[in-house]
Amino acid sequence: MGRKTASRKRAPSRAFPIDRALTVLREFARGLDVPVVTLAAQVSEDPWEVLAACILSLRTKDATTAEATKRLFARARTPRDTLALEESELARLIYPVGFYKTKAKVLHGLARAVLEEHGGHVPDELEALLSLKGVGRKTANLVLTEAFGKPGICVDTHVHRITNRWGYVRTKTPDETEQALRRKLPGSWWMEINKILVAFGQGICGPISPRCSECPIETFCPKIGVKHRR
């Protein structure tokens, strides 16, 4: 008879100390670059401007988005002003943001929808924002938190990557991550987690070869999936 091999029980994994990590990173992130949408919200909390800045920021570097928003808002700061411009003019103003022609069309459509369906006011409810063509969950949650100060969890690639790297969630897509965080993340962190982790992700915890030697929470980060680090 073959010898039976005793099965080893895995020791239960420690729950990641999310409060400790985010408290440390909140202070640490202050010395890192501010994400452009947050910067736009600090300059103006107008919901339309925050929504427009969110649209321009998708797949675009922060510096490029910042300059594009300045040019756009110098000509059009409201849905009515935006709709008054031709799409070609909008495209010229926001160039060279990524997919600038498509984004000009999206902005035109959003301006029309806000004027015709919402009385000229950007809606302040998640489902109403998601009903607007061109607005995804990331943008909708950013508008809720930045423009209206309402609870929302904005999950982009940084939040998705880092919370999985910590083992705090185990998800495959940003949308799954948002739902998982809604179930377990303390409410006090909902509005801050994106601001903290975008800055942290851009500056330290990148997707490839993160700079762990400079990370203030390196000693208790499990580094799940990290193959190379600096």
N, C-alpha and C positions, 0 to 999 in steps of 0.2 A: 504493500500500500504506500502511496506517496505521502510524504510528510505534510501535514497541514501547516499552513503559514498563518500565524496569528494576525488578525486584522488590527491595524492601528487606528485608533480613534483620533481624529483631528482635534486639536485643542480649539475651543471656541475662539473665533477671532474677536479681537477687542473692537468695540464700537469706536469709530473715529470721533475724536473730541472736536466737534464742529464749532462749538462756542469758543473754545480756546483758540482754534486755528483762525477763525474770522476776526476775533478780537485782536490778535497779533497782526494779522494782515491788514486790518483797517488802518492801523497806525503806519505800518510799513508802506502801504500803497500811497500814502500822502506824498511820499518822495518820488513817486513814479509819474509818468505822463497821465494826464486826465483824459479819458475817452471823449471823443469829439461830441457825442450826443449829450453827455453830461455837461460839457462845457457850454454847448448851445443852450441848455436849460438854465445854466447859471446866468447867462446873459439875458435870456428872456424865458419866462415860463409859459408863454403863449402856446396853447395846445396845437394850433396849426403850424407854428414854426418848429415845434418839437417833432411833430409828425413828418414835416417836410425834411428836416435834418435826418431823421431816422431813415427815410427812404433813400436819401442821397448817400448815407453812410454804408449801405449794404455793398459788400465786396469792393470797398474803396478805402484807401489809406486815410487815416485821420486828418493829416495835413491837407490832403486834396479836398476832403469833404469840408473842412473849415473854410477854405478859400471859396469853394463853390457856394456855401450857404451865405457867405458875406455878399457875393455878387447877386445871388438870387434875392435876398432880403432887402438889398438896396433898391430893387425894382418892384418886388412884390412881397408884401408881408401878410397878406390875407388871402383866403380862398378866392374872393372876387377879383383881387389884383392878379392872382395867378391865372385865373380863367380868362382874363382880358388879354393875356399874352398868347401869341401863336405858339404852337408846340415847337416850331423851329427856333423861336426866340428863347424859349425855356431851355432847349437843348444847348443853345450857344452859351447861355448864362452858366449852366452847371458843368459844361465840359471842363476837364476831362474825367469826371467821375465815371466809374465802371458802368457800362450799359446806359450811357447818358441819354440816348434817343428813347430807349424804353422807359427810363425814369421820367423823362419829360412827359411822355404819354400818360404814365401812371399819375403824376402830379396833376395833370389836366383833368383826368378822370376823378381823382379824389376831390379836387376843388369843386367840380360839378356836383358830385354826390353829397358833399358836405352842405353845399348851398341848397340843393333841391330836396334832399331827404332829411336834413338835420337843421334846417333853418340857419345855416351859416356857422353852426357851432360844431366843433369836433366832438363826437360822443364820448362819454366818460365811463362807458360800460364795456367789458371785455368782448361780449358777443356782438355788440353793435360795431365795435371797431373791426372785428374779424369779418364782418359782413361787407366791409369796404374792399373793393377790388384792389389787390396789390398789397394789402396789409396782412402780414402773417403774425404768428403768435409772439415772436420776438419783438416786432415793432409795436404790436398792441400793448404788450406788457410794459414796454419802455414809455409809451405815451401815458399809460395809467399812472406809473410811478413818478415820472419826471414832470409831467404837465399837471396832473391832478392830485398827486400825493396820495394815491390810493394803493392798497396792497396789490402787488403783482410780483411774479418771479420771471425776470427776463433771462432766458437761457440762450446763449450763443455758443459758439464752438469752445470758447474758453471755459465757461461754466460747465458745459457738458464734459469736456476733457478732464478738467481738474477734479471735479467731484467724483468722477469714476476713478481717477488716479488715486484718490484718497480711499476708495472703497466705500465712500459714504452712500453712493448709489451704484447700481450695476445695470446700466441701460445701454441701448444701442443707438438711440437717436436723441437729439435735443428735445423733441416733443415728449419722449418718454421720460427724459430727465426732469422736465418741468413738472410732469404729473407726480413723479417720485418725490421731488422736493416739496411739492404742495402737501404731500402726505406726512413728511417727517421733519422738514426744516422748521425750526422755531419761527414763529411769525415776526419776531423782532428783526430777523435777518432778511426777510423777503425783499424789501426795497433796496437793501444795500449790497446783496451778494453779487449782482452783476457789476456794479461799479468797482467793487474790491477785486473780483477775480479777473475782470478784463485788464485792469492795470497790472495785476500780478502775472497774468498769463502772457501779456505782451512783454513785460520787463524781465521775468524770471522763469516762469513755468511754461515754457514754450512746448510745442508739440514734439519737436525733435531735439534731443540732447539738452534737456532743461538744465538751468544753472543752479543745481542743488547746493553747491558750495556757498552760494550767496543767499540761500533761502532761510528765513528765520524760523521755519517750522520743520526743517529737514530732519530733526532728530525723531519726530514722531509721525512723519509721513511714510506710508507703506510703499509708495512709488510703484503702484500696480501698473504693469505694462511698460515701465521705463527700461529700455535696454541699454541706452547710452546716456551718460550725464556728465556734466562738467562741475 
